[in-house]
Amino acid sequence: MSGEFQHGLCGCFDNFGICIISWFVPCYQFGKNAEAVGESCLLCGLGIMLPVVDVFLGAIIRGKIRESKGIQGSFIGDLLMWCCCPFCALVQEGQEVQGMTPQSIARQ
């Protein structure tokens, strides 16, 4: 576990596949990112398409990715990241969770 993301915010082309998917089908990539940290792929994928909700949802999932990888940061920083650079944040998170096994969602 390191204190930083493996790829920088502007490292979109480090993985061109994730970059293209994030640009053309962001709901799919966001759902995959959410699933990697134990959230619902479908609900998060749909939620990211709603204005204002997308920024808060993005910040929440980014925070969970940070927690699972031991990356330092804050909710305010995540929120600002999603306000200013949502596609860069989405690609960075996608690169970070690549290779992670999806966590199971506890169901009652």
ChimeraX commands (.cxc) that place a marker at each C-alpha (Angstrom):
marker #1 position 0.00,0.00,0.00 radius 0.5
marker #1 position 1.37,3.36,-0.99 radius 0.5
marker #1 position 0.21,6.85,-0.12 radius 0.5
marker #1 position -0.46,7.88,-3.73 radius 0.5
marker #1 position -2.32,6.71,-6.80 radius 0.5
marker #1 position -0.26,4.53,-9.14 radius 0.5
marker #1 position -1.05,6.82,-12.08 radius 0.5
marker #1 position -1.23,10.61,-12.05 radius 0.5
marker #1 position -4.41,12.53,-12.68 radius 0.5
marker #1 position -3.24,13.42,-16.18 radius 0.5
marker #1 position -2.01,9.89,-16.90 radius 0.5
marker #1 position -5.09,9.11,-18.97 radius 0.5
marker #1 position -3.10,7.48,-21.75 radius 0.5
marker #1 position -1.22,5.12,-19.46 radius 0.5
marker #1 position -4.01,2.67,-20.25 radius 0.5
marker #1 position -5.60,3.68,-23.51 radius 0.5
marker #1 position -8.42,1.10,-23.21 radius 0.5
marker #1 position -9.68,2.52,-19.92 radius 0.5
marker #1 position -9.36,6.02,-21.36 radius 0.5
marker #1 position -11.56,5.20,-24.37 radius 0.5
marker #1 position -14.16,3.34,-22.31 radius 0.5
marker #1 position -14.30,6.18,-19.77 radius 0.5
marker #1 position -14.77,8.78,-22.50 radius 0.5
marker #1 position -17.46,6.97,-24.51 radius 0.5
marker #1 position -19.22,4.92,-21.81 radius 0.5
marker #1 position -18.45,6.55,-18.45 radius 0.5
marker #1 position -21.37,4.84,-16.71 radius 0.5
marker #1 position -19.85,1.43,-17.50 radius 0.5
marker #1 position -16.39,2.36,-16.20 radius 0.5
marker #1 position -17.81,3.98,-13.08 radius 0.5
marker #1 position -19.91,0.90,-12.39 radius 0.5
marker #1 position -16.82,-1.30,-12.68 radius 0.5
marker #1 position -14.90,0.99,-10.32 radius 0.5
marker #1 position -17.75,0.91,-7.80 radius 0.5
marker #1 position -18.03,-2.87,-8.04 radius 0.5
marker #1 position -14.33,-3.22,-7.22 radius 0.5
marker #1 position -14.96,-1.61,-3.81 radius 0.5
marker #1 position -18.15,-3.52,-3.04 radius 0.5
marker #1 position -20.83,-1.18,-4.36 radius 0.5
marker #1 position -23.58,-1.95,-6.86 radius 0.5
marker #1 position -22.32,-1.74,-10.43 radius 0.5
marker #1 position -25.79,-1.05,-11.82 radius 0.5
marker #1 position -26.91,1.57,-9.30 radius 0.5
marker #1 position -23.65,3.48,-9.42 radius 0.5
marker #1 position -23.54,3.28,-13.21 radius 0.5
marker #1 position -27.01,4.79,-13.39 radius 0.5
marker #1 position -26.34,7.31,-10.61 radius 0.5
marker #1 position -23.33,8.74,-12.42 radius 0.5
marker #1 position -25.67,9.92,-15.20 radius 0.5
marker #1 position -27.59,12.27,-12.88 radius 0.5
marker #1 position -26.32,15.85,-12.57 radius 0.5
marker #1 position -25.05,16.84,-9.11 radius 0.5
marker #1 position -25.51,13.25,-7.87 radius 0.5
marker #1 position -22.60,12.24,-10.09 radius 0.5
marker #1 position -20.15,14.52,-8.28 radius 0.5
marker #1 position -21.08,13.27,-4.81 radius 0.5
marker #1 position -21.23,9.65,-5.92 radius 0.5
marker #1 position -17.88,10.01,-7.65 radius 0.5
marker #1 position -16.31,11.46,-4.50 radius 0.5
marker #1 position -17.73,8.66,-2.34 radius 0.5
marker #1 position -16.43,5.90,-4.62 radius 0.5
marker #1 position -13.07,7.64,-4.97 radius 0.5
marker #1 position -12.84,7.73,-1.17 radius 0.5
marker #1 position -13.55,4.00,-0.96 radius 0.5
marker #1 position -10.89,3.29,-3.56 radius 0.5
marker #1 position -8.43,5.40,-1.56 radius 0.5
marker #1 position -9.31,3.57,1.65 radius 0.5
marker #1 position -8.93,0.14,0.09 radius 0.5
marker #1 position -5.52,1.06,-1.38 radius 0.5
marker #1 position -4.23,3.05,1.60 radius 0.5
marker #1 position -4.04,6.31,-0.36 radius 0.5
marker #1 position -4.10,9.55,1.60 radius 0.5
marker #1 position -6.73,12.19,0.87 radius 0.5
marker #1 position -10.02,13.68,1.99 radius 0.5
marker #1 position -13.65,13.81,0.92 radius 0.5
marker #1 position -13.30,17.50,0.05 radius 0.5
marker #1 position -10.32,16.72,-2.20 radius 0.5
marker #1 position -12.29,13.93,-3.87 radius 0.5
marker #1 position -15.27,16.23,-4.33 radius 0.5
marker #1 position -13.13,18.93,-5.93 radius 0.5
marker #1 position -11.50,16.34,-8.17 radius 0.5
marker #1 position -14.91,15.23,-9.43 radius 0.5
marker #1 position -16.08,18.85,-9.87 radius 0.5
marker #1 position -13.05,19.96,-11.86 radius 0.5
marker #1 position -11.75,16.88,-13.69 radius 0.5
marker #1 position -14.40,14.14,-13.66 radius 0.5
marker #1 position -13.11,12.18,-16.66 radius 0.5
marker #1 position -9.50,12.34,-15.49 radius 0.5
marker #1 position -10.60,11.17,-12.03 radius 0.5
marker #1 position -12.64,8.34,-13.58 radius 0.5
marker #1 position -9.70,7.11,-15.65 radius 0.5
marker #1 position -7.30,7.39,-12.70 radius 0.5
marker #1 position -9.66,5.38,-10.51 radius 0.5
marker #1 position -10.18,2.81,-13.26 radius 0.5
marker #1 position -6.43,2.33,-13.56 radius 0.5
marker #1 position -6.16,1.99,-9.79 radius 0.5
marker #1 position -8.83,-0.71,-9.46 radius 0.5
marker #1 position -7.65,-2.62,-12.51 radius 0.5
marker #1 position -6.70,-6.05,-11.31 radius 0.5
marker #1 position -8.58,-5.76,-8.03 radius 0.5
marker #1 position -11.07,-8.55,-7.45 radius 0.5
marker #1 position -14.59,-7.19,-6.93 radius 0.5
marker #1 position -15.61,-7.23,-3.29 radius 0.5
marker #1 position -18.78,-9.10,-2.51 radius 0.5
marker #1 position -21.84,-7.09,-1.63 radius 0.5
marker #1 position -23.48,-8.24,1.58 radius 0.5
marker #1 position -27.14,-8.99,0.98 radius 0.5
marker #1 position -29.79,-9.72,3.53 radius 0.5
marker link #1:1,2 radius 0.2
marker link #1:2,3 radius 0.2
marker link #1:3,4 radius 0.2
marker link #1:4,5 radius 0.2
marker link #1:5,6 radius 0.2
marker link #1:6,7 radius 0.2
marker link #1:7,8 radius 0.2
marker link #1:8,9 radius 0.2
marker link #1:9,10 radius 0.2
marker link #1:10,11 radius 0.2
marker link #1:11,12 radius 0.2
marker link #1:12,13 radius 0.2
marker link #1:13,14 radius 0.2
marker link #1:14,15 radius 0.2
marker link #1:15,16 radius 0.2
marker link #1:16,17 radius 0.2
marker link #1:17,18 radius 0.2
marker link #1:18,19 radius 0.2
marker link #1:19,20 radius 0.2
marker link #1:20,21 radius 0.2
marker link #1:21,22 radius 0.2
marker link #1:22,23 radius 0.2
marker link #1:23,24 radius 0.2
marker link #1:24,25 radius 0.2
marker link #1:25,26 radius 0.2
marker link #1:26,27 radius 0.2
marker link #1:27,28 radius 0.2
marker link #1:28,29 radius 0.2
marker link #1:29,30 radius 0.2
marker link #1:30,31 radius 0.2
marker link #1:31,32 radius 0.2
marker link #1:32,33 radius 0.2
marker link #1:33,34 radius 0.2
marker link #1:34,35 radius 0.2
marker link #1:35,36 radius 0.2
marker link #1:36,37 radius 0.2
marker link #1:37,38 radius 0.2
marker link #1:38,39 radius 0.2
marker link #1:39,40 radius 0.2
marker link #1:40,41 radius 0.2
marker link #1:41,42 radius 0.2
marker link #1:42,43 radius 0.2
marker link #1:43,44 radius 0.2
marker link #1:44,45 radius 0.2
marker link #1:45,46 radius 0.2
marker link #1:46,47 radius 0.2
marker link #1:47,48 radius 0.2
marker link #1:48,49 radius 0.2
marker link #1:49,50 radius 0.2
marker link #1:50,51 radius 0.2
marker link #1:51,52 radius 0.2
marker link #1:52,53 radius 0.2
marker link #1:53,54 radius 0.2
marker link #1:54,55 radius 0.2
marker link #1:55,56 radius 0.2
marker link #1:56,57 radius 0.2
marker link #1:57,58 radius 0.2
marker link #1:58,59 radius 0.2
marker link #1:59,60 radius 0.2
marker link #1:60,61 radius 0.2
marker link #1:61,62 radius 0.2
marker link #1:62,63 radius 0.2
marker link #1:63,64 radius 0.2
marker link #1:64,65 radius 0.2
marker link #1:65,66 radius 0.2
marker link #1:66,67 radius 0.2
marker link #1:67,68 radius 0.2
marker link #1:68,69 radius 0.2
marker link #1:69,70 radius 0.2
marker link #1:70,71 radius 0.2
marker link #1:71,72 radius 0.2
marker link #1:72,73 radius 0.2
marker link #1:73,74 radius 0.2
marker link #1:74,75 radius 0.2
marker link #1:75,76 radius 0.2
marker link #1:76,77 radius 0.2
marker link #1:77,78 radius 0.2
marker link #1:78,79 radius 0.2
marker link #1:79,80 radius 0.2
marker link #1:80,81 radius 0.2
marker link #1:81,82 radius 0.2
marker link #1:82,83 radius 0.2
marker link #1:83,84 radius 0.2
marker link #1:84,85 radius 0.2
marker link #1:85,86 radius 0.2
marker link #1:86,87 radius 0.2
marker link #1:87,88 radius 0.2
marker link #1:88,89 radius 0.2
marker link #1:89,90 radius 0.2
marker link #1:90,91 radius 0.2
marker link #1:91,92 radius 0.2
marker link #1:92,93 radius 0.2
marker link #1:93,94 radius 0.2
marker link #1:94,95 radius 0.2
marker link #1:95,96 radius 0.2
marker link #1:96,97 radius 0.2
marker link #1:97,98 radius 0.2
marker link #1:98,99 radius 0.2
marker link #1:99,100 radius 0.2
marker link #1:100,101 radius 0.2
marker link #1:101,102 radius 0.2
marker link #1:102,103 radius 0.2
marker link #1:103,104 radius 0.2
marker link #1:104,105 radius 0.2
marker link #1:105,106 radius 0.2
marker link #1:106,107 radius 0.2
marker link #1:107,108 radius 0.2
view
